[in-house]
Amino acid sequence: MAPQHIGNPEGYHRRVPKPPMSAITSLPPSPDEERHARMVKYAVAMGIRLVCILSCFFVPGWWLLLPAAGAIVLPYIAVVVANTVVHRQGAAVERPGALLRVGPRDEAA
């Protein structure tokens, strides 16, 4: 005789855990987006350095030391900032309809 219940028999509850899914809010930025952001930071710092170098030709006296120091120090700062990778953790997202425990309940008297 063929079984009448193709699925789970009555009284038998089998919960198969689903693999963890990544929500779009918990994913890190793509490598292309991260690389682009670092390139923009480096380009801005190098633009400021270029302004410092050009201002060295127009600033008189002891004030010349400020743009010269900026032109010397900014490449180091730009490389350190551009190579810093920030790992942001997204908010923990819980899937609706979480698994429920099915079975006899332990009741404390």
GIFEN-V436265 format. One record per backbone hydrogen bond with DSSP energy under -1.0 kcal/mol. CO is the residue of the C=O (numbers start at 1). NH is the residue of the N-H. E is the energy in kcal/mol with one decimal. If there is no record, write none. Layout:
co=<CO:CO>
nh=<NH:NH>
e=<E:E>
This chain:
co=<9:23:30:31:32:33:34:35:36:37:38:39:40:41:42:43:44:45:46:47:48:49:50:51:52:54:55:61:62:64:65:66:67:68:69:70:73:74:75:76:77:78:79>
nh=<12:26:34:35:36:37:38:39:40:41:42:43:44:45:46:47:48:49:50:51:52:53:54:55:56:57:59:64:65:68:69:70:71:72:73:74:77:78:79:80:81:82:83>
e=<-2.0:-1.3:-2.4:-2.5:-2.4:-2.3:-2.1:-2.3:-2.2:-2.0:-2.2:-2.5:-2.4:-2.1:-2.3:-2.0:-2.1:-2.0:-2.1:-1.8:-2.1:-2.6:-2.5:-2.3:-1.0:-1.1:-1.8:-1.7:-1.8:-1.7:-2.6:-2.1:-2.3:-1.5:-2.8:-2.2:-1.8:-3.0:-2.1:-2.2:-2.6:-2.5:-1.9>
